[in-house]
Amino acid sequence: MSFYKFNKNDIILNTLKTYPKSEFFAYDSNVYYNNRSQISGAFTNSVGCVPSGFLNLYEYNIDRNSGSTGFIYPYITKSGTRVAFKTISTTEFDSSTAFAYGDVITGSYPLSASLYREYIQASAGRRTTYAPRFPPFDATRYHVDALKNTLDYYTYLSNHYAFSSSYGDKAEQEINLISIPSIFFGSGIQKGSVSLKFLVSGSIIGELQDIKQNGELIQIGPSGSTGSGSVAGVVLYTEGFLVLTGSWQLEATARNYLNNLSSLVQSKWVYFGNGLTGSVITPSGDSTMRYVASHVEFKGTNNIPVMTMFCNAPKGELNYSNNPTFVEYGKNYSYSTSSTTFVENTNMTIKNTISSSYADPTGSFTKQVFISQVGIFDEQKNLIGIAKVAKPVKKTEERDLTFKIKLDL
């Protein structure tokens, strides 16, 4: 086997930047990701083992049923190494009533991801103390407070990012916070790609886009509608958040956005996304919400390192093969040995594979081989990769070849 070392110009490292598109459509308490509907499997009613609109992060337990095939799950045995899952506190781990030494601590798969919406009510004033507030809303203002420094940092892009300004105080105002897991956008959301559409009975009553590519979500439609041209919120491109504060009415009809039939309200951007996982989800089939839908669209940014390798097959070289068909039929790679010698058969005839213009005879013999794959080795000559060609390439003594191999790192 012949080995060739890569020269300094034979390996090129670069980065491929892609912008995968993601769409979420929420309607009647159901969410659809990239127009995918729920697919039933042989063992479960969801092949992906997650609800519609979700991604199975590592594609664990695909089309498995806990009752028949059994789910796979992570586990750790409690021992003196004190290794446990992050969800297990030190106090709980040390408690003999919770876990004894030798007990198996288990987790569960699959892990899933989708958009998450938090509706946050307007507060009477800026808080100086913190106390949990759950019903009738799951979300608290703490998640918005946690974004204070991040929002203030991006004020160089737009003053609408400011946590407190003439545009409003995010410590007090009504806010709609939509979280986008990074699995959907990679290293960041592409600027200028965000689009939010508020639909009723199939018609758009409001559309937001970051047309300035500075994070401002500006209402661009319908033309001439209330709030047209106004900023209804901002995008945190790197962190993956949509912060909506638009409080103008988009239509006159009152609807059950707050899941309280005695407190119907008109459509506003702070109520956008009802049906996404999170707080204040109106039950499926509610007559006031039957024709209301939300559409979220954006592009992510993925940086893929790519290694390009040029493998050269020089003239006059690589014209011999260890393939048994390289010699005439019936000729074997035989050898003889003794206590002092090892002698290979020197009378083997190479098979003449040169084609002729006639059907029966062959052409004049010259050396040629057909290269079907290229092996990549490390410095210790350990095989670390194989590149195969779709069709074997003929190599003669008079020609040199270069194989271009690309590898995503």
C-alpha positions in Angstrom: 0.0 0.0 0.0 1.3 3.4 -1.0 1.1 6.3 1.5 1.3 10.0 0.4 1.6 12.9 2.7 -0.6 16.0 2.3 1.4 19.1 1.3 0.6 22.4 2.9 -1.6 23.4 -0.1 -3.5 20.1 -0.2 -5.7 20.9 2.9 -8.0 23.9 3.0 -10.1 24.8 6.1 -13.0 27.1 5.7 -16.5 27.7 7.2 -19.8 27.2 5.4 -22.5 29.5 6.7 -26.1 28.3 6.2 -29.5 29.9 7.0 -32.1 27.1 7.7 -35.6 28.4 7.8 -38.1 27.6 10.6 -41.8 28.2 10.7 -44.3 27.7 13.5 -48.0 27.8 13.1 -50.3 27.8 16.1 -54.0 27.2 15.7 -56.7 25.9 18.1 -54.1 24.9 20.8 -52.1 22.9 18.2 -48.6 23.8 17.0 -47.1 22.8 13.6 -43.4 23.0 12.9 -42.4 23.5 9.2 -45.9 22.4 8.2 -45.3 18.9 9.7 -48.3 17.1 11.0 -48.3 14.4 13.6 -47.2 11.0 12.2 -48.5 7.8 13.8 -46.1 4.9 14.2 -46.4 1.2 14.7 -46.0 1.3 18.5 -47.2 4.9 19.4 -49.4 7.6 18.0 -46.4 9.8 17.6 -43.3 8.5 15.7 -41.1 11.3 17.2 -42.4 10.5 20.7 -43.1 14.3 21.1 -46.2 16.4 20.5 -46.8 18.2 17.2 -44.7 21.4 16.9 -41.8 19.9 19.0 -38.4 18.5 18.1 -37.0 15.4 19.7 -33.5 16.7 20.6 -31.5 13.5 20.2 -34.2 11.4 18.5 -34.4 9.0 21.4 -37.3 6.6 21.7 -38.4 7.0 18.1 -41.5 5.0 17.6 -41.1 3.1 20.9 -43.8 2.4 23.4 -43.1 2.3 27.1 -45.5 -0.7 27.4 -44.2 -2.9 24.6 -40.7 -2.1 23.4 -39.8 0.0 26.4 -38.2 3.5 26.6 -34.5 4.0 26.9 -33.6 6.2 29.8 -30.5 7.7 31.5 -29.5 6.3 34.9 -26.8 6.6 37.6 -26.2 4.3 40.6 -25.7 6.2 43.8 -22.2 5.5 45.1 -19.3 7.2 46.9 -18.3 9.1 43.7 -21.3 11.4 44.5 -22.2 11.6 40.8 -25.9 12.5 40.2 -28.1 14.3 37.7 -28.2 18.1 37.9 -31.9 17.9 38.8 -31.0 16.1 42.1 -30.0 18.5 44.8 -27.2 17.8 47.2 -29.6 17.5 50.1 -31.8 15.1 48.2 -28.8 13.0 47.2 -27.5 12.8 50.8 -30.9 11.9 52.2 -31.1 8.1 52.9 -34.9 8.3 52.7 -34.7 9.6 49.1 -31.8 7.5 47.8 -29.8 4.7 49.5 -26.3 3.7 48.3 -26.8 1.3 45.5 -30.1 2.8 44.4 -30.5 3.6 40.7 -31.3 7.2 40.0 -33.1 7.5 36.6 -34.1 10.2 34.2 -36.3 10.2 31.2 -36.2 10.6 27.4 -36.9 12.2 25.1 -35.9 15.7 25.7 -37.9 18.0 23.5 -37.9 21.7 22.3 -40.5 24.1 20.9 -41.3 27.8 21.1 -42.4 28.9 24.6 -44.7 31.8 25.3 -45.1 33.7 28.5 -47.8 36.4 28.9 -46.9 38.8 31.7 -49.5 41.2 33.1 -49.0 44.8 33.6 -48.0 45.6 37.2 -49.2 48.6 39.3 -45.6 49.8 39.9 -42.0 48.8 39.9 -41.4 46.0 42.4 -38.9 46.4 45.2 -39.4 42.9 46.6 -40.0 39.6 44.9 -42.8 37.1 45.7 -44.0 34.3 43.4 -47.2 34.9 41.5 -48.7 31.9 39.8 -52.4 31.8 39.2 -54.1 32.8 37.0 -50.8 33.1 35.0 -47.8 30.6 35.1 -45.3 33.3 34.0 -43.8 35.8 36.3 -41.9 39.0 35.5 -38.6 37.4 36.7 -37.7 36.2 33.2 -38.1 39.7 31.8 -36.1 41.1 34.7 -33.3 38.6 33.9 -33.0 40.1 30.4 -32.6 43.7 31.7 -28.8 43.9 31.1 -29.1 42.2 27.8 -31.8 44.5 26.6 -29.9 47.6 27.8 -26.8 46.4 26.0 -28.5 46.4 22.6 -29.7 50.0 22.9 -26.9 51.0 20.5 -29.1 49.2 17.8 -32.4 50.9 18.9 -33.8 52.7 21.8 -36.7 50.3 21.8 -34.4 47.8 23.5 -34.1 49.9 26.6 -35.5 48.3 29.7 -36.9 51.6 30.8 -37.3 54.6 28.4 -39.9 56.9 27.0 -41.2 53.9 25.0 -42.2 52.1 28.2 -40.9 50.5 31.4 -40.6 46.7 31.0 -40.6 46.3 34.8 -44.3 47.4 34.7 -45.8 47.1 31.2 -47.8 44.2 29.7 -45.3 41.9 27.9 -45.5 38.9 25.6 -42.2 37.0 25.8 -41.6 34.2 23.2 -38.5 32.0 23.8 -36.9 30.2 20.8 -34.6 27.3 21.7 -31.1 27.5 20.1 -31.7 24.1 18.3 -33.9 26.0 15.9 -31.5 28.9 15.0 -27.9 27.7 15.8 -25.5 30.5 16.6 -28.1 33.2 16.0 -31.2 34.4 14.2 -30.5 36.0 10.9 -31.2 39.7 10.9 -34.1 40.7 8.6 -35.6 37.2 8.6 -38.1 37.5 11.4 -41.8 37.6 10.5 -44.8 37.4 12.8 -48.3 37.1 11.3 -51.5 37.5 13.4 -54.4 35.8 11.5 -58.2 35.6 12.0 -60.3 33.5 9.7 -57.4 33.2 7.3 -56.9 36.9 6.9 -53.9 38.8 8.3 -54.9 41.4 10.9 -51.3 42.3 11.7 -47.8 41.4 10.5 -44.4 42.3 12.1 -41.0 42.2 10.4 -37.5 43.4 11.4 -37.2 45.2 8.1 -34.5 47.5 9.5 -32.4 44.5 10.6 -31.8 46.3 13.9 -34.1 44.2 16.1 -37.2 46.4 15.8 -40.4 44.4 15.0 -42.3 46.9 12.9 -45.9 46.4 11.8 -45.8 46.4 8.0 -49.4 45.2 7.3 -52.1 45.3 6.5 -51.5 48.6 4.8 -53.1 51.5 6.6 -54.1 49.3 9.6 -54.0 50.6 13.2 -50.4 50.5 14.4 -49.0 50.3 10.8 -45.4 51.5 10.9 -45.2 51.2 14.7 -42.7 49.1 16.7 -44.4 46.3 18.5 -41.4 44.7 20.1 -37.7 43.7 19.7 -35.7 40.6 18.8 -32.8 39.3 20.7 -31.0 37.7 17.8 -28.2 35.9 19.7 -30.2 34.9 22.7 -33.4 33.8 20.9 -36.1 35.9 22.4 -39.1 37.9 21.0 -40.2 40.7 23.4 -43.6 42.0 22.3 -45.0 45.1 23.9 -47.5 46.3 21.2 -50.7 47.1 23.0 -52.9 48.7 20.2 -56.0 46.9 19.0 -55.7 45.0 15.8 -59.5 44.2 15.5 -62.7 45.1 17.3 -63.9 41.6 18.2 -63.4 40.6 21.8 -61.8 37.2 22.3 -60.8 34.9 25.2 -57.0 35.5 25.0 -56.8 35.4 28.8 -58.7 32.1 29.2 -61.4 33.9 31.2 -64.8 34.2 29.5 -65.8 37.0 31.8 -62.8 39.1 30.6 -62.7 39.1 26.8 -60.2 41.4 25.2 -59.4 42.6 21.6 -56.5 41.2 19.6 -53.2 42.8 20.4 -49.6 41.9 19.9 -49.2 41.2 23.6 -51.7 38.3 23.1 -49.9 37.0 20.0 -49.0 33.3 20.0 -51.8 31.9 22.0 -51.6 28.2 21.6 -47.9 28.0 21.8 -46.6 26.0 24.8 -46.5 28.2 27.9 -48.9 30.5 29.8 -52.5 31.3 29.2 -53.4 28.7 26.6 -57.1 28.9 25.6 -58.7 25.5 25.5 -59.2 23.9 22.1 -62.6 24.5 20.6 -63.2 27.9 22.3 -65.8 29.6 20.1 -64.2 33.1 20.5 -60.8 31.7 19.4 -61.8 29.2 16.8 -60.4 31.2 13.8 -57.4 32.8 15.5 -53.9 31.6 14.4 -50.3 32.8 14.8 -47.5 32.3 12.4 -43.8 32.7 13.4 -41.1 32.6 10.8 -37.3 33.2 10.9 -34.0 31.9 9.7 -31.2 30.6 11.8 -27.4 30.9 11.3 -25.3 27.7 11.3 -21.5 27.9 10.9 -20.2 24.5 9.6 -16.4 24.1 9.6 -15.4 22.3 6.3 -12.1 20.6 5.5 -11.2 20.2 1.8 -8.5 17.7 1.0 -6.8 17.2 -2.3 -5.4 13.6 -2.7 -3.0 13.3 -5.6 -2.3 10.2 -7.6 0.9 11.1 -9.6 2.0 9.9 -13.1 3.8 6.6 -13.2 2.7 5.6 -9.7 -0.2 3.7 -8.2 -0.5 1.3 -11.1 -0.5 -1.9 -9.2 -3.3 -3.6 -7.3 -3.6 -6.2 -4.6 -7.0 -7.2 -5.9 -7.1 -10.9 -6.9 -8.6 -9.9 -10.2 -5.4 -8.0 -11.1 -3.7 -11.2 -12.2 -4.8 -13.8 -14.8 -7.4 -16.2 -13.6 -5.9 -19.3 -12.0 -2.7 -17.4 -10.9 -2.4 -17.3 -7.2 -0.4 -15.0 -4.9 1.6 -18.2 -3.9 4.8 -18.3 -2.0 7.3 -20.8 -0.7 9.1 -20.7 2.7 11.9 -22.5 4.4 13.8 -22.0 7.6 15.8 -19.2 5.9 13.8 -17.9 2.9 10.5 -16.5 1.9 9.9 -16.5 -1.9 6.8 -15.2 -3.7 5.7 -16.5 -7.0 7.4 -14.4 -9.7 5.6 -16.0 -12.6 2.2 -14.4 -12.1 0.7 -12.7 -15.2 -1.1 -9.4 -14.9 -4.6 -9.5 -16.5 -4.7 -7.4 -19.6 -7.8 -5.2 -19.3 -7.0 -2.9 -22.2 -10.0 -2.7 -24.5 -9.8 -3.1 -28.3 -11.9 -1.9 -31.2 -12.7 -5.6 -31.8 -15.0 -7.8 -29.7 -12.6 -10.7 -29.0 -9.0 -9.6 -28.8 -7.6 -7.2 -26.3 -5.3 -4.2 -27.0 -1.6 -4.0 -26.4 -0.8 -4.5 -22.7 -0.2 -1.4 -20.6 -0.5 -1.0 -16.9 -3.8 0.4 -15.6 -5.9 0.2 -12.4 -9.3 1.4 -11.3 -9.3 3.5 -8.2 -12.5 2.9 -6.2 -11.7 4.5 -2.8 -9.2 6.7 -1.0 -8.2 6.0 2.6 -7.3 8.8 5.0 -4.8 8.0 7.8 -3.4 9.8 10.8 0.3 10.3 11.7 0.5 6.8 13.1 -1.0 5.4 9.9 -4.3 4.5 11.6 -7.2 4.5 9.1 -9.6 7.3 10.2 -11.7 7.7 7.0 -12.6 6.2 3.6 -13.8 8.2 0.6 -15.5 6.1 -2.1 -16.2 7.3 -5.6 -19.5 6.5 -7.3 -17.8 4.8 -10.2 -14.2 3.4 -10.2 -11.8 5.8 -11.9 -9.3 4.5 -14.5 -5.6 5.3 -13.7 -2.9 4.8 -16.3 0.8 5.5 -16.1 0.5 8.5 -18.4 -2.0 10.4 -16.3 -2.2 11.9 -12.8 -5.4 12.3 -10.9 -6.5 14.5 -8.0 -9.4 13.5 -5.7 -11.2 16.3 -3.9 -12.6 15.3 -0.6 -14.8 17.5 1.7 -15.4 16.8 5.3 -17.8 18.6 7.6 -16.2 18.9 11.0 
